[in-house]
Amino acid sequence: MKQLRFLWLLPAICLLAMPVTVQGGTAAGTLSLGNEGPVRVGDQVSVELTLDSSQDVEGCQIAFGWDGSLAEATGFTPSPLVAAGDFFIANFLPTADFYAIGIAIDDDNTAPIVIPAGTNSLGNAGFTALNAGTANLAFADFAHSTNALSPALENILVIGGLSVNQSEGLTTVDGSIEIVDCLPRLFVDPTAMTNSDTDATGCAPVLLEACQEAAGVQVALSHDPAELQLDSIERGSAASDAAFAEFFGTEINVGGDGGTVGIILDAESPFDMTVRAFSAGLHEVALFCYTALNPPDGTVGAPDKSTPLTFVNGTLGSPSKDNIYVDVDGMSKPLPTEDGSFLIKAVGEVIIPPEDCNNGVDDDLDGLTDSDDSDCQQGYACGVEDDGGNIVDAMGIVGGDVEISFFMKSPGADDPATNGSEVHIQGFSMAMTHSCSLEAQNDLDISDTILDAVGAEFVSTQRDSDPDDGDGCEIVIGVLLDAIPPFEGQTLPPLEDFQTVGSITFGIADDPAVCDTNLAIEFTDGVNGTESIPVKNLISVNNTSKVPQFINCQVVVKGLPEFFRGDCNNSGESMGMSVNIADAAGVVSFLFPTFLVVFEPPCLDACDCNDDGRIDLADTFCILAYLFQGGAYPVAPGPLNADGSPTSGPGVDPTLDVLSCATGDICQ
């Protein structure tokens, strides 16, 4: 035994470990590679690497190679114990013919600390089989180097901080992979399934891959009796000719969990099986036909499901049968099998409803919802446009008025209703309900809209703002572009984006109860307005009715602003001190901003000291006169009462004007 050497793969912690003594004459441990195969050329295969040690092992350095013409490395998967350690590396190149592996279990004194004494898996080396032959996996010292600058590696264990090589107690056991061009097997065709979404029956083809001539085959295949009922076992295409396959015998197990079939190609005299035999290759020997007992319900969109089909030996049939094939000498041989599955398709066609363009659900199951669905490209919206052209909710004050715009879009691209012809929007109907705290003040105003530009000939508005008539508050709008002789076919062009079609001014109830509320305006089918005929929201395109998607809106109600007149900087101080010299300076800075001072009053109405509805230098003099020259108090809502006493708080402007104010309101 000697100090740790060539530990290019291991952290320095191994060098610092306290040395211990391996018992003289006793093997410290054995590294072993498994033996796999036979596997077919092209198959993936995994070979286990194990360590059997008499003492705890802190780490390993491992190198083994093989004939690169027979197998190609695909990667090493560490065992959970190794993966939980502090260091692991496995070097290989796809074109190389060796693995170089380094393992260090602990470098921070936290579990796991060691690979414990005993037999432990270190992981699995992956390969692709390239050519027929036996790929011997051989441990080799000083034979493999990861690059031109690194040393050739030695197989060692780390025990007690010391390296143990093959002359000091490490034993290695090589492995192998047997690779063949052909591997006889039985397997289930991976396409096995029920016939259709209306038929819960179907057959699973069982395939024989023969590597040499075979005179017969025996199959025992089980299934889940809770999912499948085996109805029959039929001849496969390779055994369909009774003159070729002279014996075809089947059994369906009494327990209902499987069935067996035996096929002999030459079962009658003169027994010329050397002539009548399965050739080397792939053959469909039988069809196991099932009825699905609990198929998924396709009418509710349930997904298909899969159930296993398993080859079993010694459990099915009477007497019990194994999976075997018979060679041309009449000798039976075990037949490797690969289990499969049977796909049970959902039964019953899903009834796909049309897309509801306004519920946030993909109703027609095409993966698109509402406005993303091609069936919902038409649209209605209401609200106001912000500075960026976006449609947003409107703001209003208690007792005030608010103008609401109405918008429409109806694109023309890829519209099947047009049959490739030019798109013509002939008219539309809108039906809305609204909060009865809103009252429509006018009919739809189309001034400066696209309807005005093309000269819409019929524009009708019904306003029902009576909350006590039994059907709430409603608006019905009807527009027809060409309604007057000589009927020249007046239409709108396609509207790819929302366009304004008109506006209505609503009065907001002068009621503190509507403070800080949102008053809804909603597109609602079936509204009858002031008449008795229910109206739907529709757009007429080339004599076809198109149902639009809705974007409803609301009026966000605030109270009238409250402020101290003269308090231009909104200091809000009480006891008559809210207006001071800073407010006069604020008016000047607002009127004459410099690069040093830019002031934006939060409430212009408060800066209007003389309450003339505008901000100018007169308001500066008004504030200065009040403060220093005994001038008149700023009028209500000023900081002082008429008797000179401080007011109790800010108030509402009794004379409404166009000046804005973003300070508190009576709703707060």
C-alpha positions as CSV (number, residue, x, y, z in Angstrom):
1,M,0.0,0.0,0.0
2,K,1.2,3.5,-0.8
3,Q,0.0,7.1,-0.6
4,L,-2.8,8.2,-2.9
5,R,-1.6,8.3,-6.5
6,F,-3.0,9.6,-9.8
7,L,-6.0,11.0,-8.2
8,W,-6.8,13.4,-11.1
9,L,-10.5,12.7,-10.5
10,L,-10.6,13.1,-6.7
11,P,-10.8,16.2,-4.5
12,A,-7.8,17.1,-2.3
13,I,-9.8,16.0,0.7
14,C,-8.7,12.4,0.1
15,L,-5.1,13.5,0.5
16,L,-5.8,14.9,3.9
17,A,-7.5,11.8,5.3
18,M,-5.9,10.1,8.2
19,P,-4.2,6.9,7.0
20,V,-5.4,3.5,8.3
21,T,-3.9,0.1,7.7
22,V,-5.5,-2.5,5.4
23,Q,-5.2,-5.9,7.0
24,G,-2.2,-7.7,5.5
25,G,-3.1,-10.6,3.2
26,T,-6.7,-9.7,3.0
27,A,-8.4,-8.4,-0.2
28,A,-9.5,-4.9,0.3
29,G,-12.2,-5.0,-2.3
30,T,-13.4,-6.2,-5.7
31,L,-14.6,-4.1,-8.6
32,S,-16.9,-6.1,-10.9
33,L,-18.6,-5.4,-14.2
34,G,-21.7,-7.4,-15.1
35,N,-22.3,-9.7,-18.1
36,E,-25.2,-8.7,-20.4
37,G,-26.8,-10.2,-23.4
38,P,-27.5,-11.5,-25.8
39,V,-28.7,-8.1,-27.2
40,R,-29.4,-7.2,-30.8
41,V,-27.2,-4.9,-32.9
42,G,-28.6,-1.4,-32.4
43,D,-30.0,-2.1,-28.9
44,Q,-29.2,0.0,-25.9
45,V,-27.7,-2.0,-23.0
46,S,-26.7,-1.1,-19.4
47,V,-23.9,-2.9,-17.5
48,E,-23.7,-2.6,-13.7
49,L,-20.5,-1.7,-11.9
50,T,-20.3,-3.0,-8.3
51,L,-17.9,-2.8,-5.4
52,D,-17.6,-5.6,-2.8
53,S,-15.3,-4.4,0.0
54,S,-14.2,-5.7,3.3
55,Q,-13.8,-2.1,4.7
56,D,-15.4,1.3,4.2
57,V,-14.2,3.0,1.0
58,E,-13.9,6.7,0.7
59,G,-13.4,6.9,-3.1
60,C,-12.5,5.1,-6.3
61,Q,-10.6,5.6,-9.5
62,I,-11.7,3.3,-12.2
63,A,-10.8,2.7,-15.8
64,F,-12.0,0.0,-18.1
65,G,-12.2,-0.5,-21.9
66,W,-13.6,-2.6,-24.7
67,D,-13.5,-3.2,-28.4
68,G,-14.9,0.1,-29.8
69,S,-16.0,-1.6,-33.0
70,L,-18.6,-3.7,-31.1
71,A,-20.1,-1.2,-28.7
72,E,-20.2,2.6,-28.1
73,A,-20.4,4.4,-24.8
74,T,-23.6,6.4,-24.1
75,G,-23.0,7.5,-20.5
76,F,-22.5,6.3,-17.0
77,T,-25.4,6.6,-14.5
78,P,-24.3,6.7,-10.8
79,S,-26.1,4.7,-8.2
80,P,-28.1,6.7,-5.6
81,L,-25.2,6.2,-3.0
82,V,-22.6,7.6,-5.4
83,A,-24.9,10.4,-6.6
84,A,-25.5,11.5,-3.0
85,G,-21.7,11.8,-2.5
86,D,-19.7,15.0,-2.9
87,F,-17.9,14.2,-6.1
88,F,-18.5,12.1,-9.2
89,I,-17.2,12.2,-12.7
90,A,-17.4,9.8,-15.6
91,N,-15.3,10.7,-18.7
92,F,-15.9,9.1,-22.1
93,L,-16.2,10.1,-25.7
94,P,-18.8,8.5,-27.9
95,T,-16.1,7.4,-30.3
96,A,-13.7,6.3,-27.5
97,D,-13.4,2.7,-26.1
98,F,-13.1,3.3,-22.4
99,Y,-14.7,4.8,-19.3
100,A,-12.7,6.8,-16.7
101,I,-14.6,7.2,-13.5
102,G,-13.8,9.1,-10.3
103,I,-15.8,9.0,-7.0
104,A,-15.2,10.8,-3.8
105,I,-18.0,10.3,-1.2
106,D,-17.2,13.0,1.3
107,D,-15.3,16.3,1.4
108,D,-17.4,18.2,3.9
109,N,-18.0,15.7,6.7
110,T,-21.7,15.4,6.0
111,A,-23.5,12.1,5.1
112,P,-22.8,10.0,3.3
113,I,-19.2,9.7,4.6
114,V,-18.1,6.4,2.9
115,I,-19.2,3.6,0.7
116,P,-19.9,1.1,3.5
117,A,-18.2,-2.3,3.7
118,G,-20.2,-4.9,1.8
119,T,-21.6,-5.1,-1.7
120,N,-22.7,-1.8,-3.3
121,S,-23.7,-0.8,-6.7
122,L,-21.7,2.1,-8.1
123,G,-23.8,2.7,-11.1
124,N,-24.5,1.5,-14.7
125,A,-22.4,2.0,-17.8
126,G,-24.5,2.6,-20.9
127,F,-23.7,1.3,-24.4
128,T,-25.1,1.0,-27.9
129,A,-24.5,-2.4,-29.6
130,L,-22.8,-1.8,-32.9
131,N,-21.8,-5.1,-34.4
132,A,-22.2,-8.8,-33.5
133,G,-19.6,-10.3,-31.2
134,T,-18.6,-10.3,-27.6
135,A,-17.5,-6.9,-26.2
136,N,-15.2,-7.7,-23.3
137,L,-15.2,-5.0,-20.7
138,A,-11.8,-5.2,-19.1
139,F,-10.3,-3.2,-16.2
140,A,-6.8,-2.0,-17.2
141,D,-4.2,0.0,-15.3
142,F,-2.2,2.7,-17.1
143,A,-3.9,2.0,-20.4
144,H,-6.4,4.9,-20.7
145,S,-5.8,8.6,-20.6
146,T,-8.5,11.3,-21.0
147,N,-6.2,13.6,-23.0
148,A,-2.6,14.1,-24.0
149,L,-1.8,16.0,-20.8
150,S,-3.4,13.7,-18.2
151,P,-1.7,10.6,-16.9
152,A,-2.7,7.0,-17.8
153,L,-5.1,5.9,-15.1
154,E,-4.7,3.1,-12.5
155,N,-7.7,1.3,-10.8
156,I,-7.6,2.1,-7.1
157,L,-9.7,2.3,-4.0
158,V,-9.3,4.9,-1.3
159,I,-9.4,3.4,2.2
160,G,-8.3,5.4,5.2
161,G,-6.9,8.1,3.1
162,L,-4.5,5.7,1.3
163,S,-4.7,4.3,-2.3
164,V,-5.1,0.6,-2.7
165,N,-4.2,-0.8,-6.1
166,Q,-4.3,-4.3,-7.6
167,S,-1.0,-5.3,-6.0
168,E,-2.2,-4.2,-2.5
169,G,-5.6,-5.8,-2.2
170,L,-7.8,-4.6,-5.1
171,T,-9.3,-7.3,-7.2
172,T,-11.1,-6.6,-10.5
173,V,-13.6,-8.8,-12.4
174,D,-14.2,-8.0,-16.0
175,G,-17.6,-8.1,-17.7
176,S,-19.0,-8.5,-21.2
177,I,-21.8,-7.8,-23.6
178,E,-22.9,-10.5,-26.0
179,I,-24.2,-8.9,-29.2
180,V,-26.0,-10.8,-31.9
181,D,-27.5,-9.9,-35.3
182,C,-30.8,-11.5,-34.4
183,L,-32.5,-12.4,-31.1
184,P,-35.5,-14.6,-31.2
185,R,-38.4,-13.1,-29.4
186,L,-42.1,-12.7,-29.0
187,F,-43.6,-9.2,-28.6
188,V,-46.9,-7.3,-28.9
189,D,-47.2,-5.0,-31.9
190,P,-47.0,-1.5,-30.3
191,T,-49.9,-0.3,-32.4
192,A,-52.4,-2.6,-30.6
193,M,-55.6,-0.8,-29.7
194,T,-59.4,-0.8,-29.9
195,N,-60.7,-0.2,-33.3
196,S,-62.3,3.3,-33.0
197,D,-63.9,5.8,-30.8
198,T,-67.3,4.0,-31.4
199,D,-66.1,0.4,-31.0
200,A,-64.6,-0.9,-27.8
201,T,-63.1,-4.0,-29.4
202,G,-59.8,-4.6,-31.1
203,C,-57.0,-7.0,-31.6
204,A,-53.3,-7.1,-30.4
205,P,-51.0,-8.7,-33.0
206,V,-48.4,-11.0,-31.5
207,L,-45.2,-11.0,-33.5
208,L,-42.4,-13.6,-33.7
209,E,-38.9,-12.6,-34.6
210,A,-37.2,-15.8,-35.8
211,C,-33.4,-16.0,-36.2
212,Q,-33.6,-19.4,-37.8
213,E,-36.2,-21.5,-39.3
214,A,-39.0,-22.5,-36.8
215,A,-41.5,-25.3,-37.2
216,G,-43.9,-23.8,-34.6
217,V,-44.5,-21.5,-31.8
218,Q,-46.5,-21.4,-28.5
219,V,-47.7,-18.2,-26.9
220,A,-49.1,-17.5,-23.4
221,L,-50.3,-13.9,-23.0
222,S,-52.1,-12.5,-20.0
223,H,-54.1,-9.3,-19.5
224,D,-55.9,-7.3,-16.7
225,P,-59.4,-8.9,-16.5
226,A,-60.8,-5.7,-15.0
227,E,-59.9,-3.9,-18.2
228,L,-60.1,-6.4,-21.0
229,Q,-62.2,-9.4,-22.0
230,L,-60.4,-11.9,-24.3
231,D,-63.0,-12.7,-27.0
232,S,-60.9,-14.9,-29.3
233,I,-57.5,-15.7,-30.6
234,E,-57.3,-15.5,-34.4
235,R,-54.7,-16.6,-36.9
236,G,-52.1,-13.9,-37.7
237,S,-51.1,-13.1,-41.2
238,A,-48.1,-15.5,-41.0
239,A,-50.5,-18.4,-40.0
240,S,-53.6,-17.4,-41.9
241,D,-53.2,-20.1,-44.5
242,A,-54.5,-23.3,-42.9
243,A,-52.6,-25.3,-45.6
244,F,-49.4,-23.6,-44.4
245,A,-50.1,-23.7,-40.6
246,E,-51.8,-27.0,-40.3
247,F,-52.4,-26.8,-36.5
248,F,-53.7,-23.7,-34.8
249,G,-55.0,-24.5,-31.3
250,T,-56.2,-21.9,-28.8
251,E,-57.3,-21.7,-25.1
252,I,-59.0,-18.8,-23.3
253,N,-58.2,-19.1,-19.6
254,V,-61.2,-19.9,-17.4
255,G,-60.1,-17.2,-15.0
256,G,-60.5,-14.6,-17.8
257,D,-57.0,-13.3,-17.4
258,G,-55.3,-14.5,-20.6
259,G,-55.1,-17.1,-23.3
260,T,-52.7,-19.4,-25.1
261,V,-52.2,-20.5,-28.7
262,G,-50.1,-23.2,-30.3
263,I,-49.1,-23.2,-33.9
264,I,-47.5,-26.1,-35.8
265,L,-46.8,-25.5,-39.4
266,D,-46.5,-29.2,-40.4
267,A,-48.8,-31.3,-38.2
268,E,-49.9,-33.8,-40.7
269,S,-48.2,-36.5,-42.7
270,P,-45.7,-36.5,-44.4
271,F,-44.3,-34.0,-41.8
272,D,-42.1,-32.0,-44.2
273,M,-41.3,-29.3,-41.6
274,T,-38.0,-28.6,-43.3
275,V,-40.0,-27.3,-46.2
276,R,-43.0,-25.8,-44.3
277,A,-41.4,-23.6,-41.6
278,F,-41.3,-20.0,-40.4
279,S,-38.2,-18.4,-42.1
280,A,-35.8,-16.2,-40.3
281,G,-37.5,-12.8,-39.9
282,L,-40.6,-11.1,-38.5
283,H,-43.9,-12.9,-38.5
284,E,-47.4,-12.0,-37.2
285,V,-48.4,-15.3,-35.7
286,A,-51.6,-14.6,-33.8
287,L,-54.2,-11.9,-33.0
288,F,-55.5,-11.7,-29.4
289,C,-58.9,-9.9,-29.8
290,Y,-60.4,-8.1,-26.8
291,T,-63.4,-6.1,-25.7
292,A,-62.6,-3.1,-23.4
293,L,-64.7,-3.4,-20.3
294,N,-64.3,0.1,-19.0
295,P,-63.4,2.4,-21.9
296,P,-63.0,6.1,-21.1
297,D,-66.1,8.2,-21.8
298,G,-65.2,10.3,-24.9
299,T,-68.3,12.4,-24.7
300,V,-66.8,14.2,-21.7
301,G,-63.4,14.4,-23.2
302,A,-61.8,11.6,-21.2
303,P,-58.4,10.6,-22.5
304,D,-57.4,7.2,-23.9
305,K,-55.8,4.8,-21.5
306,S,-53.4,1.9,-21.8
307,T,-53.4,-1.5,-20.1
308,P,-50.5,-4.1,-20.0
309,L,-50.3,-7.3,-22.0
310,T,-47.8,-9.7,-20.3
311,F,-46.2,-12.9,-21.5
312,V,-46.2,-15.5,-18.7
313,N,-44.9,-19.0,-18.3
314,G,-46.5,-21.9,-16.5
315,T,-49.7,-20.1,-15.4
316,L,-52.1,-20.1,-18.4
317,G,-53.8,-23.1,-20.1
318,S,-54.5,-26.6,-19.0
319,P,-51.9,-28.0,-18.8
320,S,-50.1,-24.7,-18.3
321,K,-48.1,-23.4,-21.2
322,D,-44.8,-21.6,-21.7
323,N,-43.7,-19.3,-24.5
324,I,-41.5,-21.4,-26.7
325,Y,-40.6,-22.1,-30.3
326,V,-40.0,-25.4,-32.1
327,D,-37.0,-25.8,-34.3
328,V,-37.1,-27.9,-37.5
329,D,-35.7,-30.8,-35.6
330,G,-38.8,-30.9,-33.5
331,M,-37.1,-29.6,-30.3
332,S,-38.7,-26.9,-28.2
333,K,-36.7,-23.9,-27.0
334,P,-37.4,-21.1,-24.6
335,L,-38.5,-17.9,-26.4
336,P,-37.5,-14.5,-25.0
337,T,-40.5,-12.1,-24.7
338,E,-41.1,-8.4,-24.6
339,D,-44.3,-7.4,-22.8
340,G,-46.5,-4.8,-24.4
341,S,-49.7,-2.8,-23.9
342,F,-53.1,-2.3,-25.4
343,L,-54.5,1.2,-26.0
344,I,-58.1,1.6,-25.0
345,K,-59.6,4.5,-27.0
346,A,-62.2,6.7,-25.4
347,V,-65.7,5.7,-26.6
348,G,-68.2,8.2,-27.8
349,E,-67.5,11.3,-29.9
350,V,-67.0,14.5,-28.0
351,I,-69.9,16.8,-28.8
352,I,-68.0,20.0,-29.6
353,P,-70.1,23.1,-28.9
354,P,-69.5,26.4,-30.8
355,E,-67.1,28.8,-29.2
356,D,-68.7,31.1,-26.7
357,C,-66.7,34.3,-27.3
358,N,-67.2,35.8,-23.9
359,N,-66.7,33.1,-21.2
360,G,-62.9,32.5,-21.0
361,V,-63.4,28.8,-21.9
362,D,-62.1,26.9,-25.0
363,D,-65.6,25.6,-25.8
364,D,-64.8,24.1,-29.2
365,L,-61.6,22.4,-28.0
366,D,-59.4,23.9,-30.7
367,G,-56.8,25.2,-28.2
368,L,-58.0,28.8,-28.7
369,T,-60.1,30.8,-26.3
370,D,-62.4,33.8,-26.9
371,S,-60.6,36.5,-28.9
372,D,-57.8,34.1,-29.9
373,D,-60.3,31.9,-31.7
374,S,-61.0,32.6,-35.4
375,D,-64.7,32.3,-34.6
376,C,-64.4,35.3,-32.3
377,Q,-62.6,37.9,-34.3
378,Q,-65.6,40.2,-34.3
379,G,-65.8,42.3,-31.2
380,Y,-67.7,45.0,-29.3
381,A,-66.2,47.2,-26.6
382,C,-67.1,50.2,-24.6
383,G,-65.2,52.7,-22.4
384,V,-62.8,55.5,-23.3
385,E,-59.5,55.7,-25.1
386,D,-56.5,56.6,-23.0
387,D,-53.5,58.6,-24.4
388,G,-52.0,55.3,-25.8
389,G,-55.2,54.4,-27.7
390,N,-56.1,51.7,-25.3
391,I,-59.8,51.1,-24.4
392,V,-60.1,51.6,-20.6
393,D,-62.9,52.2,-18.0
394,A,-64.2,55.7,-17.6
395,M,-63.9,57.9,-14.5
396,G,-66.7,60.0,-13.2
397,I,-67.8,62.0,-10.2
398,V,-70.9,61.9,-8.1
399,G,-73.6,64.0,-9.8
400,G,-71.4,64.6,-12.9
401,D,-71.6,63.4,-16.5
402,V,-69.4,61.0,-18.3
403,E,-69.1,60.2,-22.1
404,I,-68.8,56.5,-23.0
405,S,-67.6,55.5,-26.4
406,F,-68.7,52.3,-28.2
407,F,-66.3,50.4,-30.4
408,M,-66.5,47.6,-33.0
409,K,-64.1,45.4,-35.0
410,S,-64.8,42.9,-37.8
411,P,-61.7,41.7,-39.6
412,G,-61.9,40.5,-43.2
413,A,-58.9,38.2,-43.6
414,D,-59.5,34.5,-43.9
415,D,-63.2,34.8,-43.3
416,P,-64.9,31.6,-44.7
417,A,-68.3,33.5,-44.7
418,T,-67.0,35.6,-47.6
419,N,-66.0,32.7,-49.9
420,G,-63.0,34.7,-51.0
421,S,-65.1,37.8,-52.0
422,E,-64.7,41.3,-50.7
423,V,-65.9,41.7,-47.1
424,H,-68.8,44.0,-46.6
425,I,-70.1,45.1,-43.2
426,Q,-73.7,46.0,-43.8
427,G,-74.8,46.9,-40.3
428,F,-74.9,45.8,-36.7
429,S,-77.1,45.7,-33.5
430,M,-75.9,46.4,-30.0
431,A,-77.9,45.5,-26.9
432,M,-76.7,46.6,-23.4
433,T,-77.7,46.8,-19.9
434,H,-76.3,49.4,-17.5
435,S,-76.4,50.4,-13.8
436,C,-79.5,52.4,-13.1
437,S,-77.3,54.9,-11.3
438,L,-76.4,55.9,-14.8
439,E,-78.9,57.7,-17.1
440,A,-78.3,58.0,-20.8
441,Q,-78.5,61.6,-21.8
442,N,-78.6,61.3,-25.6
443,D,-78.9,58.9,-28.5
444,L,-75.8,57.4,-30.1
445,D,-73.7,60.3,-31.4
446,I,-71.8,59.2,-34.5
447,S,-70.1,62.5,-35.1
448,D,-66.5,62.2,-36.4
449,T,-66.7,58.4,-36.4
450,I,-66.4,55.9,-39.3
451,L,-70.2,55.7,-39.5
452,D,-70.3,59.5,-40.0
453,A,-67.6,59.3,-42.7
454,V,-69.4,56.7,-44.8
455,G,-72.8,58.2,-44.2
456,A,-74.7,55.5,-42.3
457,E,-78.4,56.0,-43.3
458,F,-80.1,54.4,-40.3
459,V,-79.0,54.9,-36.8
460,S,-81.5,54.1,-34.0
461,T,-81.1,54.3,-30.2
462,Q,-83.6,53.1,-27.6
463,R,-82.9,54.4,-24.1
464,D,-84.6,52.7,-21.2
465,S,-83.3,54.3,-17.9
466,D,-86.4,53.4,-15.9
467,P,-85.3,51.2,-13.0
468,D,-88.9,50.4,-12.1
469,D,-90.2,49.0,-15.4
470,G,-89.4,45.4,-14.6
471,D,-86.4,44.9,-16.9
472,G,-83.8,47.2,-15.6
473,C,-81.9,49.9,-17.5
474,E,-81.1,49.2,-21.1
475,I,-79.9,50.6,-24.4
476,V,-80.5,49.1,-27.8
477,I,-78.7,50.4,-30.9
478,G,-79.4,49.5,-34.5
479,V,-77.3,50.7,-37.5
480,L,-77.8,49.9,-41.2
481,L,-75.5,51.5,-43.6
482,D,-77.8,51.4,-46.7
483,A,-81.4,52.0,-45.6
484,I,-82.7,54.5,-48.0
485,P,-83.5,54.1,-51.8
486,P,-81.9,53.8,-54.2
487,F,-80.1,51.1,-52.1
488,E,-76.7,51.4,-53.6
489,G,-75.0,48.9,-51.3
490,Q,-73.5,51.2,-48.8
491,T,-71.2,49.2,-46.4
492,L,-68.2,49.5,-44.1
493,P,-64.8,48.0,-45.0
494,P,-63.3,45.3,-42.8
495,L,-62.3,46.7,-39.4
496,E,-59.1,44.9,-38.4
497,D,-58.9,46.8,-35.1
498,F,-61.5,48.5,-32.8
499,Q,-63.0,51.6,-34.3
500,T,-65.3,54.1,-32.6
501,V,-68.8,53.9,-33.9
502,G,-70.4,56.4,-31.5
503,S,-70.7,57.7,-28.0
504,I,-73.4,58.3,-25.4
505,T,-73.2,60.7,-22.4
506,F,-74.4,59.3,-19.1
507,G,-75.4,61.3,-16.0
508,I,-74.2,59.8,-12.7
509,A,-76.7,59.9,-9.9
510,D,-76.1,62.7,-7.3
511,D,-76.1,60.2,-4.5
512,P,-73.3,59.6,-2.0
513,A,-74.2,55.9,-2.1
514,V,-72.5,55.6,-5.5
515,C,-69.2,57.0,-4.2
516,D,-66.3,54.6,-4.8
517,T,-68.4,52.2,-6.8
518,N,-68.1,50.8,-10.3
519,L,-71.2,51.3,-12.4
520,A,-71.4,48.5,-15.1
521,I,-72.2,48.8,-18.8
522,E,-72.5,45.3,-20.3
523,F,-73.4,43.9,-23.7
524,T,-76.4,41.6,-23.1
525,D,-78.3,39.5,-25.6
526,G,-82.1,39.6,-25.4
527,V,-82.4,43.2,-24.3
528,N,-85.7,44.8,-25.6
529,G,-85.1,48.5,-24.9
530,T,-88.3,50.5,-25.0
531,E,-90.0,47.9,-27.2
532,S,-91.0,44.3,-26.8
533,I,-88.7,42.7,-29.4
534,P,-85.5,41.1,-27.9
535,V,-82.3,42.2,-29.7
536,K,-79.0,40.2,-30.0
537,N,-75.5,41.6,-30.4
538,L,-74.8,40.8,-34.1
539,I,-72.7,42.1,-37.0
540,S,-74.1,41.6,-40.5
541,V,-71.2,40.6,-42.9
542,N,-72.1,39.7,-46.5
543,N,-75.6,38.8,-45.4
544,T,-74.2,36.5,-42.6
545,S,-74.7,37.2,-38.9
546,K,-71.5,37.2,-36.9
547,V,-71.5,37.0,-33.1
548,P,-69.0,39.4,-31.6
549,Q,-66.9,39.0,-28.5
550,F,-67.7,41.5,-25.7
551,I,-65.4,43.7,-23.8
552,N,-67.7,45.4,-21.2
553,C,-66.9,48.5,-19.3
554,Q,-67.7,50.4,-16.2
555,V,-67.7,53.9,-14.8
556,V,-65.5,54.3,-11.8
557,V,-67.2,56.8,-9.6
558,K,-65.3,59.2,-7.3
559,G,-66.7,62.1,-5.2
560,L,-66.1,65.8,-6.0
561,P,-62.5,66.8,-5.1
562,E,-61.9,68.5,-1.7
563,F,-59.2,71.1,-1.1
564,F,-58.2,74.3,0.6
565,R,-58.4,77.2,-1.9
566,G,-55.0,78.9,-2.1
567,D,-53.2,75.7,-0.9
568,C,-51.4,75.3,-4.3
569,N,-48.8,72.9,-3.0
570,N,-51.4,70.8,-1.2
571,S,-49.6,71.0,2.2
572,G,-53.0,70.5,3.9
573,E,-52.0,72.1,7.1
574,S,-54.9,72.8,9.4
575,M,-55.8,75.8,11.7
576,G,-55.7,78.3,8.9
577,M,-52.0,77.6,8.1
578,S,-52.5,75.6,4.9
579,V,-52.0,78.7,2.7
580,N,-48.5,80.3,3.0
581,I,-45.7,82.0,1.0
582,A,-44.8,78.6,-0.6
583,D,-48.1,78.5,-2.4
584,A,-47.5,81.9,-4.0
585,A,-44.1,80.6,-5.2
586,G,-45.8,77.5,-6.4
587,V,-48.1,79.4,-8.7
588,V,-45.1,81.3,-10.1
589,S,-43.1,78.1,-10.7
590,F,-46.1,76.5,-12.4
591,L,-46.6,79.5,-14.7
592,F,-42.9,80.2,-15.4
593,P,-40.9,76.9,-14.9
594,T,-37.1,77.1,-15.2
595,F,-34.5,74.3,-15.6
596,L,-34.0,74.5,-11.8
597,V,-37.6,74.6,-10.7
598,V,-40.6,72.8,-12.3
599,F,-43.7,72.6,-10.2
600,E,-46.9,70.6,-11.1
601,P,-49.7,71.4,-8.7
602,P,-51.7,68.3,-7.6
603,C,-54.9,70.3,-7.6
604,L,-55.1,73.2,-10.1
605,D,-58.4,74.3,-8.5
606,A,-56.6,74.9,-5.2
607,C,-54.2,77.3,-7.0
608,D,-57.1,79.3,-8.3
609,C,-57.1,81.7,-5.4
610,N,-59.6,84.2,-6.9
611,D,-61.8,81.4,-8.2
612,D,-62.1,82.8,-11.7
613,G,-61.6,79.3,-13.3
614,R,-58.0,79.8,-14.5
615,I,-54.5,80.0,-13.1
616,D,-52.5,83.2,-13.7
617,L,-50.4,85.8,-11.9
618,A,-53.5,87.2,-10.3
619,D,-53.7,84.2,-8.1
620,T,-50.1,84.9,-6.9
621,F,-51.2,88.4,-5.9
622,C,-54.3,87.0,-4.3
623,I,-52.3,84.7,-2.0
624,L,-49.8,87.5,-1.2
625,A,-52.5,90.0,-0.4
626,Y,-54.2,87.5,1.9
627,L,-51.0,86.7,3.7
628,F,-49.4,90.2,4.0
629,Q,-51.7,93.0,3.0
630,G,-55.0,92.1,4.7
631,G,-56.6,91.0,1.5
632,A,-59.8,89.1,1.3
633,Y,-59.8,85.5,2.3
634,P,-59.6,83.0,-0.5
635,V,-63.2,82.1,-1.2
636,A,-64.7,78.8,-0.2
637,P,-63.3,76.3,0.3
638,G,-60.7,78.6,1.8
639,P,-58.6,78.1,4.9
640,L,-60.6,80.5,7.1
641,N,-64.3,81.0,7.7
642,A,-65.9,84.4,7.1
643,D,-65.3,85.3,10.8
644,G,-61.6,84.6,10.5
645,S,-61.7,81.3,12.3
646,P,-60.0,78.3,10.7
647,T,-62.2,76.0,8.7
648,S,-62.6,72.4,10.0
649,G,-61.1,70.9,6.9
650,P,-60.9,71.0,3.1
651,G,-64.1,71.4,1.1
652,V,-65.8,71.0,-2.3
653,D,-65.7,73.8,-4.9
654,P,-69.2,75.3,-5.0
655,T,-68.5,76.8,-8.4
656,L,-67.6,73.9,-10.9
657,D,-65.1,74.7,-13.5
658,V,-62.7,73.0,-15.9
659,L,-59.7,73.0,-13.5
660,S,-58.6,69.5,-12.5
661,C,-57.9,68.2,-9.0
662,A,-56.3,65.0,-7.9
663,T,-56.7,65.4,-4.2
664,G,-59.1,63.8,-1.8
665,D,-62.9,63.5,-2.5
666,I,-66.0,63.2,-0.4
667,C,-66.1,59.5,-0.9
668,Q,-63.1,59.1,1.4
